[in-house]
Amino acid sequence: MSRYILIKPLISEKAEGLSEKRNQFTFVVDKKANKVEIGKAVEKMYSVNVLSVNTAVIPGKKKTRFTKAGVAKGMKPSYKKAIITVADGETIDFYGEA
């Protein structure tokens, strides 16, 4: 069940800064999942103690491409982002470094 709630870790400069300074990790999660389900899924998958879960729904963005055939317009989909705070001294290793 947890693999359906957690879609993928979100790796960006801002997310890396949060993980280094505040012990917070960012994930793209299922839009229908609530904070309790997200916290339990992270605890089960990564064997860490979750202190808090903050969520945000990121709206989709309009995108335009200029091609030989003309202008192609479309939308990038919206997604739900979860910022997980874990207990001090614990960490989640996304890169598999031992």
MMTF fields as JSON, N, C-alpha, C and O atoms, coordinates in Angstrom:
{
  "mmtfVersion": "1.0.0",
  "mmtfProducer": "UNKNOWN",
  "numBonds": 391,
  "numAtoms": 392,
  "numGroups": 98,
  "numChains": 1,
  "numModels": 1,
  "chainsPerModel": [1],
  "groupsPerChain": [98],
  "chainIdList": ["A"],
  "bondAtomList": [4, 2, 8, 6, 12, 10, 16, 14, 20, 18, 24, 22, 28, 26, 32, 30, 36, 34, 40, 38, 44, 42, 48, 46, 52, 50, 56, 54, 60, 58, 64, 62, 68, 66, 72, 70, 76, 74, 80, 78, 84, 82, 88, 86, 92, 90, 96, 94, 100, 98, 104, 102, 108, 106, 112, 110, 116, 114, 120, 118, 124, 122, 128, 126, 132, 130, 136, 134, 140, 138, 144, 142, 148, 146, 152, 150, 156, 154, 160, 158, 164, 162, 168, 166, 172, 170, 176, 174, 180, 178, 184, 182, 188, 186, 192, 190, 196, 194, 200, 198, 204, 202, 208, 206, 212, 210, 216, 214, 220, 218, 224, 222, 228, 226, 232, 230, 236, 234, 240, 238, 244, 242, 248, 246, 252, 250, 256, 254, 260, 258, 264, 262, 268, 266, 272, 270, 276, 274, 280, 278, 284, 282, 288, 286, 292, 290, 296, 294, 300, 298, 304, 302, 308, 306, 312, 310, 316, 314, 320, 318, 324, 322, 328, 326, 332, 330, 336, 334, 340, 338, 344, 342, 348, 346, 352, 350, 356, 354, 360, 358, 364, 362, 368, 366, 372, 370, 376, 374, 380, 378, 384, 382, 388, 386],
  "bondOrderList": [1, 1, 1, 1, 1, 1, 1, 1, 1, 1, 1, 1, 1, 1, 1, 1, 1, 1, 1, 1, 1, 1, 1, 1, 1, 1, 1, 1, 1, 1, 1, 1, 1, 1, 1, 1, 1, 1, 1, 1, 1, 1, 1, 1, 1, 1, 1, 1, 1, 1, 1, 1, 1, 1, 1, 1, 1, 1, 1, 1, 1, 1, 1, 1, 1, 1, 1, 1, 1, 1, 1, 1, 1, 1, 1, 1, 1, 1, 1, 1, 1, 1, 1, 1, 1, 1, 1, 1, 1, 1, 1, 1, 1, 1, 1, 1, 1],
  "groupList": [{"groupName": "MET", "atomNameList": ["N", "CA", "C", "O"], "elementList": ["N", "C", "C", "O"], "formalChargeList": [0, 0, 0, 0], "bondAtomList": [1, 0, 2, 1, 3, 2], "bondOrderList": [1, 1, 2], "singleLetterCode": "M", "chemCompType": "L-PEPTIDE LINKING"}, {"groupName": "SER", "atomNameList": ["N", "CA", "C", "O"], "elementList": ["N", "C", "C", "O"], "formalChargeList": [0, 0, 0, 0], "bondAtomList": [1, 0, 2, 1, 3, 2], "bondOrderList": [1, 1, 2], "singleLetterCode": "S", "chemCompType": "L-PEPTIDE LINKING"}, {"groupName": "ARG", "atomNameList": ["N", "CA", "C", "O"], "elementList": ["N", "C", "C", "O"], "formalChargeList": [0, 0, 0, 0], "bondAtomList": [1, 0, 2, 1, 3, 2], "bondOrderList": [1, 1, 2], "singleLetterCode": "R", "chemCompType": "L-PEPTIDE LINKING"}, {"groupName": "TYR", "atomNameList": ["N", "CA", "C", "O"], "elementList": ["N", "C", "C", "O"], "formalChargeList": [0, 0, 0, 0], "bondAtomList": [1, 0, 2, 1, 3, 2], "bondOrderList": [1, 1, 2], "singleLetterCode": "Y", "chemCompType": "L-PEPTIDE LINKING"}, {"groupName": "ILE", "atomNameList": ["N", "CA", "C", "O"], "elementList": ["N", "C", "C", "O"], "formalChargeList": [0, 0, 0, 0], "bondAtomList": [1, 0, 2, 1, 3, 2], "bondOrderList": [1, 1, 2], "singleLetterCode": "I", "chemCompType": "L-PEPTIDE LINKING"}, {"groupName": "LEU", "atomNameList": ["N", "CA", "C", "O"], "elementList": ["N", "C", "C", "O"], "formalChargeList": [0, 0, 0, 0], "bondAtomList": [1, 0, 2, 1, 3, 2], "bondOrderList": [1, 1, 2], "singleLetterCode": "L", "chemCompType": "L-PEPTIDE LINKING"}, {"groupName": "LYS", "atomNameList": ["N", "CA", "C", "O"], "elementList": ["N", "C", "C", "O"], "formalChargeList": [0, 0, 0, 0], "bondAtomList": [1, 0, 2, 1, 3, 2], "bondOrderList": [1, 1, 2], "singleLetterCode": "K", "chemCompType": "L-PEPTIDE LINKING"}, {"groupName": "PRO", "atomNameList": ["N", "CA", "C", "O"], "elementList": ["N", "C", "C", "O"], "formalChargeList": [0, 0, 0, 0], "bondAtomList": [1, 0, 2, 1, 3, 2], "bondOrderList": [1, 1, 2], "singleLetterCode": "P", "chemCompType": "L-PEPTIDE LINKING"}, {"groupName": "GLU", "atomNameList": ["N", "CA", "C", "O"], "elementList": ["N", "C", "C", "O"], "formalChargeList": [0, 0, 0, 0], "bondAtomList": [1, 0, 2, 1, 3, 2], "bondOrderList": [1, 1, 2], "singleLetterCode": "E", "chemCompType": "L-PEPTIDE LINKING"}, {"groupName": "ALA", "atomNameList": ["N", "CA", "C", "O"], "elementList": ["N", "C", "C", "O"], "formalChargeList": [0, 0, 0, 0], "bondAtomList": [1, 0, 2, 1, 3, 2], "bondOrderList": [1, 1, 2], "singleLetterCode": "A", "chemCompType": "L-PEPTIDE LINKING"}, {"groupName": "GLY", "atomNameList": ["N", "CA", "C", "O"], "elementList": ["N", "C", "C", "O"], "formalChargeList": [0, 0, 0, 0], "bondAtomList": [1, 0, 2, 1, 3, 2], "bondOrderList": [1, 1, 2], "singleLetterCode": "G", "chemCompType": "PEPTIDE LINKING"}, {"groupName": "ASN", "atomNameList": ["N", "CA", "C", "O"], "elementList": ["N", "C", "C", "O"], "formalChargeList": [0, 0, 0, 0], "bondAtomList": [1, 0, 2, 1, 3, 2], "bondOrderList": [1, 1, 2], "singleLetterCode": "N", "chemCompType": "L-PEPTIDE LINKING"}, {"groupName": "GLN", "atomNameList": ["N", "CA", "C", "O"], "elementList": ["N", "C", "C", "O"], "formalChargeList": [0, 0, 0, 0], "bondAtomList": [1, 0, 2, 1, 3, 2], "bondOrderList": [1, 1, 2], "singleLetterCode": "Q", "chemCompType": "L-PEPTIDE LINKING"}, {"groupName": "PHE", "atomNameList": ["N", "CA", "C", "O"], "elementList": ["N", "C", "C", "O"], "formalChargeList": [0, 0, 0, 0], "bondAtomList": [1, 0, 2, 1, 3, 2], "bondOrderList": [1, 1, 2], "singleLetterCode": "F", "chemCompType": "L-PEPTIDE LINKING"}, {"groupName": "THR", "atomNameList": ["N", "CA", "C", "O"], "elementList": ["N", "C", "C", "O"], "formalChargeList": [0, 0, 0, 0], "bondAtomList": [1, 0, 2, 1, 3, 2], "bondOrderList": [1, 1, 2], "singleLetterCode": "T", "chemCompType": "L-PEPTIDE LINKING"}, {"groupName": "VAL", "atomNameList": ["N", "CA", "C", "O"], "elementList": ["N", "C", "C", "O"], "formalChargeList": [0, 0, 0, 0], "bondAtomList": [1, 0, 2, 1, 3, 2], "bondOrderList": [1, 1, 2], "singleLetterCode": "V", "chemCompType": "L-PEPTIDE LINKING"}, {"groupName": "ASP", "atomNameList": ["N", "CA", "C", "O"], "elementList": ["N", "C", "C", "O"], "formalChargeList": [0, 0, 0, 0], "bondAtomList": [1, 0, 2, 1, 3, 2], "bondOrderList": [1, 1, 2], "singleLetterCode": "D", "chemCompType": "L-PEPTIDE LINKING"}],
  "groupTypeList": [0, 1, 2, 3, 4, 5, 4, 6, 7, 5, 4, 1, 8, 6, 9, 8, 10, 5, 1, 8, 6, 2, 11, 12, 13, 14, 13, 15, 15, 16, 6, 6, 9, 11, 6, 15, 8, 4, 10, 6, 9, 15, 8, 6, 0, 3, 1, 15, 11, 15, 5, 1, 15, 11, 14, 9, 15, 4, 7, 10, 6, 6, 6, 14, 2, 13, 14, 6, 9, 10, 15, 9, 6, 10, 0, 6, 7, 1, 3, 6, 6, 9, 4, 4, 14, 15, 9, 16, 10, 8, 14, 4, 16, 13, 3, 10, 8, 9],
  "groupIdList": [1, 2, 3, 4, 5, 6, 7, 8, 9, 10, 11, 12, 13, 14, 15, 16, 17, 18, 19, 20, 21, 22, 23, 24, 25, 26, 27, 28, 29, 30, 31, 32, 33, 34, 35, 36, 37, 38, 39, 40, 41, 42, 43, 44, 45, 46, 47, 48, 49, 50, 51, 52, 53, 54, 55, 56, 57, 58, 59, 60, 61, 62, 63, 64, 65, 66, 67, 68, 69, 70, 71, 72, 73, 74, 75, 76, 77, 78, 79, 80, 81, 82, 83, 84, 85, 86, 87, 88, 89, 90, 91, 92, 93, 94, 95, 96, 97, 98],
  "secStructList": [7, 2, 2, 2, 2, 3, 3, 3, 3, 7, 7, 1, 2, 2, 2, 2, 2, 2, 2, 2, 2, 6, 7, 3, 3, 3, 3, 3, 3, 7, 6, 6, 7, 7, 2, 2, 2, 2, 2, 2, 2, 2, 2, 2, 2, 2, 7, 7, 7, 3, 3, 3, 3, 3, 3, 3, 3, 3, 7, 7, 3, 3, 3, 3, 3, 3, 3, 6, 6, 3, 3, 3, 3, 3, 3, 3, 7, 7, 3, 3, 3, 3, 3, 3, 3, 3, 7, 6, 6, 7, 7, 7, 7, 1, 1, 7, 7, 7],
  "xCoordList": [0.807, 0.0, 0.853, 0.495, 1.999, 2.83, 3.46, 3.774, 3.647, 4.265, 3.286, 3.704, 1.993, 1.013, 0.813, 0.37, 1.129, 0.993, 2.197, 2.04, 3.392, 4.622, 4.948, 5.234, 4.907, 5.18, 6.682, 7.251, 7.326, 8.77, 9.298, 8.545, 10.584, 11.167, 11.379, 11.691, 11.208, 11.4, 12.792, 13.071, 13.661, 15.05, 15.297, 15.298, 15.506, 15.814, 16.767, 17.079, 17.228, 18.124, 17.437, 18.027, 16.197, 15.462, 15.224, 15.375, 14.853, 14.621, 15.91, 15.881, 17.024, 18.306, 18.677, 19.195, 18.419, 18.687, 17.853, 18.347, 16.582, 15.717, 16.212, 16.167, 16.683, 17.139, 18.426, 18.631, 19.287, 20.541, 20.342, 20.927, 19.521, 19.404, 18.304, 18.497, 17.156, 16.003, 15.575, 14.598, 16.284, 15.942, 14.552, 13.785, 14.237, 12.964, 13.219, 14.188, 12.331, 12.477, 11.2, 10.11, 11.322, 10.189, 9.855, 10.746, 8.548, 8.058, 6.902, 6.148, 6.759, 5.53, 4.653, 5.085, 3.415, 2.532, 1.22, 0.932, 0.429, -0.891, -1.778, -1.761, -2.561, -3.401, -4.477, -4.928, -4.896, -5.975, -5.472, -6.278, -4.154, -3.591, -3.641, -3.419, -3.939, -3.921, -2.611, -1.771, -2.443, -1.178, -0.857, 0.301, -1.868, -1.649, -1.16, -0.211, -1.8, -1.387, 0.016, 0.802, 0.339, 1.675, 2.732, 3.767, 2.483, 3.433, 3.678, 4.822, 2.608, 2.754, 3.505, 4.293, 3.262, 3.947, 5.449, 6.249, 5.839, 7.266, 7.912, 9.019, 7.236, 7.791, 7.997, 9.008, 7.04, 7.136, 8.223, 8.968, 8.314, 9.235, 10.687, 11.597, 10.918, 12.286, 12.734, 13.878, 11.892, 12.226, 12.741, 13.803, 11.989, 12.316, 11.098, 9.983, 11.312, 10.21, 9.816, 10.633, 8.568, 8.064, 7.49, 6.629, 7.973, 7.461, 6.272, 5.283, 6.357, 5.25, 5.235, 6.236, 4.056, 3.854, 3.145, 2.076, 3.728, 3.101, 2.837, 3.694, 1.658, 1.313, 0.942, 0.532, 1.094, 0.693, 0.343, 1.041, -0.747, -1.108, -0.55, -0.934, 0.358, 1.014, 0.171, -0.038, -0.321, -1.191, -0.419, 0.792, -1.14, -0.528, -0.131, -0.658, 0.792, 1.286, 1.034, 1.089, 0.758, 0.6, 1.973, 2.883, 2.124, 3.383, 3.111, 2.086, 4.023, 3.907, 5.218, 6.3, 5.105, 6.28, 6.093, 5.001, 7.146, 7.12, 7.773, 8.962, 7.006, 7.494, 7.353, 6.814, 7.838, 7.7, 6.24, 5.853, 5.434, 4.023, 3.199, 2.012, 3.792, 3.069, 3.311, 4.28, 2.409, 2.53, 1.725, 0.537, 2.388, 1.718, 1.532, 2.504, 0.29, -0.01, -0.527, -1.199, -0.213, -0.658, -0.511, -0.179, -0.762, -0.679, 0.187, 0.125, 0.988, 1.655, 0.689, 0.001, 0.611, -0.385, -0.038, 1.123, -1.056, -0.835, -0.441, -0.697, 0.181, 0.588, 0.573, 0.526, 0.615, 0.637, 2.041, 2.654, 2.537, 3.877, 3.767, 2.964, 4.56, 4.582, 5.988, 6.959, 6.088, 7.367, 7.321, 6.505, 8.208, 8.228, 9.362, 10.504, 9.052, 10.08, 10.324, 9.395, 11.583, 11.931, 12.667, 13.128, 12.776, 13.411, 14.893, 15.518, 15.442, 16.866, 17.726, 17.432, 18.78, 19.701, 19.3, 20.1, 18.082, 17.636, 17.681, 17.545, 17.873, 17.948, 17.388, 17.311, 17.001, 16.54, 17.57, 17.872, 18.106, 19.142, 18.508, 18.167, 18.355, 17.744, 18.726, 18.311, 20.012, 21.022, 21.635, 22.392, 21.348, 21.869, 23.327, 23.992, 23.841, 25.221, 25.277, 24.474, 26.22, 26.305, 27.265, 27.441],
  "yCoordList": [-1.192, 0.0, 1.261, 2.251, 1.235, 2.429, 2.799, 3.967, 1.832, 2.165, 2.881, 3.506, 2.803, 3.526, 4.945, 5.819, 5.185, 6.522, 7.376, 8.513, 6.84, 7.569, 7.326, 6.195, 8.376, 8.21, 8.277, 7.375, 9.354, 9.473, 10.555, 11.447, 10.497, 11.6, 12.801, 12.645, 13.982, 15.212, 15.731, 16.107, 15.754, 16.149, 17.455, 17.492, 18.516, 19.832, 20.524, 19.982, 21.71, 22.436, 22.782, 22.657, 23.214, 23.58, 22.358, 22.443, 21.225, 20.004, 19.508, 19.031, 19.609, 19.202, 20.092, 19.604, 21.388, 22.306, 21.972, 22.027, 21.623, 21.242, 19.97, 19.858, 19.01, 17.747, 17.94, 17.265, 18.844, 19.066, 19.901, 19.596, 20.95, 21.884, 21.513, 21.647, 21.051, 20.849, 19.394, 19.11, 18.476, 17.053, 16.791, 15.99, 17.49, 17.332, 16.766, 17.132, 15.865, 15.223, 15.4, 15.373, 15.581, 15.939, 14.797, 14.188, 14.511, 13.454, 13.957, 14.832, 13.405, 13.553, 12.382, 11.23, 12.676, 11.642, 11.622, 12.523, 10.576, 10.453, 11.59, 11.935, 12.18, 13.325, 12.994, 13.881, 11.738, 11.352, 10.959, 10.758, 10.846, 10.415, 11.556, 12.716, 11.212, 12.228, 12.153, 11.291, 13.067, 13.169, 11.915, 11.505, 11.308, 10.108, 8.96, 8.265, 8.755, 7.688, 7.93, 6.991, 9.172, 9.499, 9.214, 8.62, 9.631, 9.395, 7.917, 7.501, 7.111, 5.672, 5.02, 4.099, 5.495, 4.93, 5.204, 4.325, 6.416, 6.753, 5.939, 5.428, 5.81, 5.016, 3.558, 2.947, 3.01, 1.613, 1.406, 0.428, 2.312, 2.128, 2.432, 1.746, 3.455, 3.893, 3.606, 3.91, 3.041, 2.69, 3.894, 3.826, 4.989, 6.194, 6.601, 6.157, 7.444, 7.993, 9.346, 10.265, 9.465, 10.704, 11.578, 11.14, 12.832, 13.776, 14.56, 14.748, 15.024, 15.792, 15.635, 15.28, 15.914, 15.849, 17.131, 17.455, 17.85, 19.026, 18.722, 18.152, 19.096, 18.804, 20.081, 21.07, 20.041, 21.148, 20.572, 19.695, 21.071, 20.68, 21.747, 22.914, 21.334, 22.244, 22.297, 21.261, 23.473, 23.544, 23.284, 23.493, 22.826, 22.592, 23.91, 24.972, 23.824, 25.022, 24.912, 23.823, 26.039, 26.068, 26.064, 26.753, 25.292, 25.207, 25.431, 24.991, 26.109, 26.368, 25.968, 26.307, 25.231, 24.858, 25.382, 25.31, 25.896, 26.361, 25.301, 25.022, 24.705, 23.632, 24.047, 25.113, 23.2, 23.479, 23.495, 24.228, 22.679, 22.587, 23.721, 23.846, 24.529, 25.628, 25.628, 25.059, 26.275, 26.398, 25.283, 25.114, 24.523, 23.457, 23.931, 24.239, 23.988, 24.432, 23.255, 22.371, 23.248, 22.17, 22.553, 23.692, 21.585, 21.787, 20.694, 19.531, 21.084, 20.095, 19.776, 20.677, 18.52, 18.148, 18.697, 18.968, 18.849, 19.234, 17.987, 16.863, 18.193, 17.074, 17.511, 18.702, 16.526, 16.787, 16.526, 15.501, 17.475, 17.387, 17.259, 17.954, 16.384, 16.204, 16.448, 15.907, 17.273, 17.523, 16.807, 17.129, 15.831, 14.947, 15.372, 15.506, 15.586, 15.863, 14.592, 14.021, 14.142, 12.925, 13.299, 14.43, 12.355, 12.59, 12.906, 12.517, 13.625, 13.979, 12.721, 11.745, 12.756, 11.627, 10.605, 9.728, 10.685, 9.764, 10.467, 11.687, 9.687, 10.252, 9.255, 8.055, 9.772, 8.932, 9.073, 10.184, 7.955, 7.962, 7.627, 6.474, 8.641, 8.441, 7.863, 7.23, 8.069, 7.697, 6.333, 5.867, 5.674, 4.336, 4.311, 3.288, 5.417, 5.444, 4.863, 5.22, 3.973, 3.321, 3.996, 3.562],
  "zCoordList": [0.0, 0.0, 0.0, -0.637, 0.72, 0.816, -0.519, -0.752, -1.387, -2.672, -3.588, -4.563, -3.295, -4.084, -3.556, -4.301, -2.294, -1.714, -2.08, -2.526, -1.896, -2.23, -3.693, -4.086, -4.503, -5.934, -6.191, -6.805, -5.716, -5.884, -4.956, -4.564, -4.595, -3.828, -4.747, -5.927, -4.197, -4.957, -4.637, -3.499, -5.631, -5.413, -6.165, -7.396, -5.401, -5.954, -4.989, -3.928, -5.347, -4.46, -3.144, -2.071, -3.239, -2.033, -1.143, 0.075, -1.741, -0.977, -0.331, 0.803, -1.021, -0.447, 0.732, 1.736, 0.619, 1.731, 2.952, 4.079, 2.737, 3.855, 4.527, 5.752, 3.735, 4.319, 5.12, 6.129, 4.686, 5.394, 6.665, 7.704, 6.583, 7.708, 8.692, 9.9, 8.205, 9.079, 9.232, 9.925, 8.599, 8.656, 8.077, 8.611, 6.964, 6.276, 4.882, 4.216, 4.452, 3.155, 2.371, 2.942, 1.059, 0.211, -0.741, -1.332, -0.883, -1.749, -2.596, -2.168, -3.802, -4.583, -4.166, -4.214, -3.754, -3.219, -3.992, -4.78, -3.749, -4.357, -3.874, -2.693, -4.792, -4.446, -3.424, -2.699, -3.353, -2.445, -1.057, -0.148, -0.877, 0.406, 1.418, 1.071, 2.686, 3.737, 4.52, 4.258, 5.487, 6.201, 7.017, 7.091, 7.625, 8.434, 7.56, 7.925, 6.407, 5.495, 4.964, 4.839, 4.651, 4.135, 5.197, 4.895, 6.434, 7.519, 7.763, 7.942, 7.774, 7.98, 6.825, 7.039, 5.595, 4.435, 4.497, 4.177, 4.905, 5.013, 6.125, 5.951, 7.266, 8.365, 7.959, 8.307, 7.224, 6.801, 5.747, 5.807, 4.795, 3.677, 4.049, 3.582, 4.888, 5.177, 6.608, 6.947, 7.452, 8.842, 9.631, 10.251, 9.606, 10.365, 11.183, 10.908, 12.185, 12.98, 12.401, 12.348, 11.969, 11.375, 12.475, 13.237, 12.559, 13.549, 13.01, 13.718, 11.754, 11.181, 9.669, 9.047, 9.092, 7.646, 7.214, 7.732, 6.28, 5.688, 4.222, 3.547, 3.717, 2.331, 1.596, 2.203, 0.273, -0.599, -1.961, -2.472, -2.549, -3.902, -4.836, -4.763, -5.71, -6.645, -7.913, -8.543, -8.308, -9.49, -10.787, -10.853, -11.814, -13.117, -13.781, -13.448, -14.709, -15.391, -16.887, -17.457, -17.512, -18.962, -19.608, -19.148, -20.667, -21.398, -22.881, -23.402, -23.555, -24.982, -25.651, -25.173, -26.782, -27.568, -28.983, -29.547, -29.533, -30.92, -31.789, -31.636, -32.704, -33.563, -35.024, -35.322, -35.937, -37.366, -37.789, -38.7, -37.119, -37.471, -36.855, -37.158, -36.016, -35.379, -33.875, -33.374, -33.192, -31.742, -31.082, -31.356, -30.206, -29.461, -28.028, -27.339, -27.585, -26.232, -25.418, -25.949, -24.142, -23.274, -21.822, -21.494, -20.954, -19.512, -18.885, -19.284, -17.905, -17.063, -15.94, -15.458, -15.502, -14.494, -13.103, -12.799, -12.282, -10.895, -10.104, -10.536, -8.947, -8.103, -6.649, -6.344, -5.754, -4.32, -3.797, -4.097, -3.006, -2.455, -0.937, -0.314, -0.344, 1.102, 1.619, 1.09, 2.666, 3.323, 4.666, 5.529, 4.828, 5.988, 6.91, 6.47, 8.193, 9.196, 9.984, 10.555, 10.017, 10.751, 12.036, 12.183, 12.959, 14.251, 14.077, 13.091, 15.066, 15.032, 15.015, 15.705, 14.229, 14.128, 13.085, 12.757, 12.547, 11.508, 10.16, 10.076, 9.115, 7.775, 6.771, 7.038, 5.618, 4.512, 3.408, 2.973, 2.956, 1.927, 0.569, 0.305, -0.282, -1.594, -2.601, -3.572, -2.389, -3.381, -3.152, -4.004, -2.053, -1.807, -1.392, -1.552, -0.859, -0.406, 0.999, 1.86, 1.221, 2.54, 3.457, 4.595]
}
